[in-house]
C-alpha cells in the first residue's frame, strides 16, 4: 500500500467516524424527544382523568338536594370555594378541588404534581371571564408538572437551557336543572 492509498484510507475512516458520531447524537436526541412526549402524554392523561372525575360530582354543595331548582344565591360564595369543613377529606362537589394540590404517580413511575383552581366565570361575548360573584358556571383549571427539579422531565428549551414546563387545561362546568 502506498502513501496515497494510506491517506485515502485514513480519510475514509475519519468520514465514517464522523458519520457514526452524528448518527449516535441524532438517535440520542430522538430518544430524548420520544421520552419527553411520553411524559407529556401521561400528564395529559392525568389531567383528563381528573376532569372526568370532577364532572361526576355535584355542581355545588347545595345541588346535592336534587328535588328543587336552585338559585344563584344558593351557591357557595366565590371567596369560599374549596372543601367544606363537613367534607371530611372526601370531595362531594365540583368546587372542593379549589386550591387543592395532589402528588400523583403515573404508570411510568414518574411523580407528577397536580394543582387545581376553581372559580366562577361569566360569558362575555365569545370570552369566558373570571367573576367575583356567583354564577351558573364554574371553571376548573388543572395544571400538571413533574415533581423533579434538576433536571426536570417536563421542560421547554429556552436559550439552550431546560426550563420546567407546566401543562394547563381549563374547562367550564355549568349548572342545569332537569325535572
C-alpha positions as CSV (number, residue, x, y, z in Angstrom):
1,X,0.0,0.0,0.0
2,X,1.5,3.3,-1.0
3,X,1.1,6.7,0.7
4,X,-1.8,7.8,-1.4
5,X,-3.9,4.8,-0.6
6,X,-3.0,5.2,3.1
7,X,-4.2,8.8,3.1
8,X,-7.5,7.7,1.3
9,X,-8.0,5.0,3.9
10,X,-7.4,7.4,6.8
11,X,-9.8,10.0,5.2
12,X,-12.4,7.3,4.8
13,X,-12.1,6.2,8.4
14,X,-12.4,9.8,9.5
15,X,-15.6,10.3,7.5
16,X,-17.0,7.1,8.8
17,X,-16.2,8.1,12.4
18,X,-17.8,11.5,11.8
19,X,-21.0,9.9,10.4
20,X,-21.2,7.4,13.3
21,X,-20.9,10.2,15.9
22,X,-23.6,12.3,14.1
23,X,-25.9,9.2,13.9
24,X,-25.4,8.5,17.6
25,X,-26.1,12.1,18.5
26,X,-29.2,12.1,16.3
27,X,-30.5,8.9,17.9
28,X,-29.9,10.3,21.4
29,X,-31.9,13.5,20.6
30,X,-34.7,11.4,19.1
31,X,-34.8,9.2,22.2
32,X,-35.0,12.3,24.5
33,X,-37.8,13.7,22.3
34,X,-39.8,10.4,22.5
35,X,-39.4,10.3,26.3
36,X,-40.4,13.9,26.6
37,X,-43.5,13.2,24.5
38,X,-44.3,10.1,26.6
39,X,-44.2,12.1,29.8
40,X,-46.4,14.9,28.3
41,X,-48.9,12.4,27.1
42,X,-49.0,10.8,30.5
43,X,-49.5,14.2,32.2
44,X,-52.3,14.9,29.7
45,X,-53.9,11.6,30.6
46,X,-53.8,12.5,34.3
47,X,-55.5,15.8,33.5
48,X,-58.2,14.1,31.5
49,X,-58.9,11.6,34.3
50,X,-59.2,14.4,36.9
51,X,-61.5,16.3,34.5
52,X,-63.8,13.3,34.2
53,X,-63.7,12.7,38.0
54,X,-64.6,16.4,38.8
55,X,-67.6,16.4,36.4
56,X,-69.1,13.4,38.3
57,X,-69.5,15.5,41.4
58,X,-72.4,17.9,42.1
59,X,-72.0,21.4,40.8
60,X,-72.2,22.9,44.3
61,X,-72.9,21.7,47.9
62,X,-76.5,22.9,47.7
63,X,-77.2,21.0,44.5
64,X,-76.9,17.6,46.2
65,X,-80.5,18.1,47.0
66,X,-81.9,17.4,43.5
67,X,-85.6,17.8,44.4
68,X,-85.8,21.5,43.6
69,X,-84.4,24.2,41.4
70,X,-81.5,26.2,42.9
71,X,-80.9,29.9,42.5
72,X,-77.5,31.6,42.0
73,X,-77.8,33.0,45.5
74,X,-77.9,29.4,46.9
75,X,-74.4,28.6,45.6
76,X,-71.2,28.9,47.6
77,X,-69.7,32.4,47.8
78,X,-66.8,32.9,45.4
79,X,-64.4,33.5,48.3
80,X,-65.4,30.3,49.9
81,X,-64.8,27.9,47.0
82,X,-63.0,24.8,48.2
83,X,-63.5,21.9,50.5
84,X,-66.1,22.5,53.3
85,X,-65.5,21.6,56.9
86,X,-68.1,18.9,56.8
87,X,-66.5,17.1,53.8
88,X,-64.0,15.1,56.0
89,X,-61.5,15.0,53.2
90,X,-64.0,13.4,50.7
91,X,-64.9,15.6,47.8
92,X,-68.6,15.8,47.1
93,X,-68.9,18.8,44.8
94,X,-67.0,20.4,41.9
95,X,-65.5,23.4,43.8
96,X,-64.0,21.2,46.5
97,X,-61.0,21.0,44.2
98,X,-60.2,24.7,44.6
99,X,-56.6,25.3,45.8
100,X,-56.1,21.5,46.0
101,X,-52.6,20.1,45.2
102,X,-52.0,16.4,44.8
103,X,-48.9,14.4,44.1
104,X,-49.7,11.6,41.7
105,X,-47.6,8.8,40.2
106,X,-48.1,7.9,36.5
107,X,-47.9,4.4,35.1
108,X,-44.3,5.1,34.1
109,X,-43.4,5.7,37.7
110,X,-42.9,9.5,37.2
111,X,-44.1,11.6,40.1
112,X,-46.3,14.5,39.0
113,X,-47.6,17.5,40.9
114,X,-51.3,18.2,40.0
115,X,-52.7,21.6,41.0
116,X,-56.4,22.7,40.8
117,X,-58.1,26.1,40.8
118,X,-61.9,26.6,40.6
119,X,-63.6,30.0,40.0
120,X,-66.9,31.4,38.9
121,X,-67.0,32.6,35.3
122,X,-69.3,34.6,33.1
123,X,-69.7,34.6,29.4
124,X,-68.9,37.9,27.9
125,X,-69.4,37.8,24.1
126,X,-67.2,34.9,22.9
127,X,-64.9,35.0,26.0
128,X,-65.0,33.3,29.4
129,X,-64.2,35.8,32.1
130,X,-63.4,35.4,35.8
131,X,-66.3,36.5,38.1
132,X,-66.1,37.6,41.7
133,X,-69.8,36.8,42.1
134,X,-71.7,33.6,41.9
135,X,-72.9,32.4,38.5
136,X,-74.3,29.3,36.8
137,X,-70.8,28.5,35.5
138,X,-67.6,27.3,37.3
139,X,-64.2,27.0,35.6
140,X,-61.6,24.4,36.7
141,X,-58.0,24.9,35.8
142,X,-55.8,21.9,36.2
143,X,-52.0,22.3,36.0
144,X,-49.5,19.4,35.9
145,X,-45.8,19.5,36.2
146,X,-43.3,16.9,37.2
147,X,-42.0,16.8,40.8
148,X,-38.3,16.9,39.8
149,X,-36.1,20.0,39.9
150,X,-32.8,19.3,38.2
151,X,-33.2,18.2,35.5
152,X,-37.0,18.4,35.0
153,X,-38.7,15.8,33.0
154,X,-41.3,18.2,31.6
155,X,-39.4,21.1,30.2
156,X,-39.0,23.5,27.3
157,X,-35.8,24.7,25.8
158,X,-35.1,28.4,26.4
159,X,-31.8,29.6,25.1
160,X,-30.4,26.1,25.3
161,X,-31.4,25.7,29.0
162,X,-34.1,23.2,30.2
163,X,-36.8,25.2,31.9
164,X,-39.5,23.4,33.9
165,X,-42.8,23.4,31.9
166,X,-46.4,23.1,33.2
167,X,-49.3,21.6,31.2
168,X,-52.5,23.5,31.9
169,X,-56.1,22.9,30.8
170,X,-59.2,24.8,31.8
171,X,-62.8,23.8,31.3
172,X,-66.2,25.1,32.3
173,X,-68.9,23.2,34.2
174,X,-72.4,24.7,34.2
175,X,-75.4,24.0,36.5
176,X,-78.5,22.7,34.8
177,X,-81.7,21.6,36.5
178,X,-84.0,19.0,34.9
179,X,-87.3,17.9,36.5
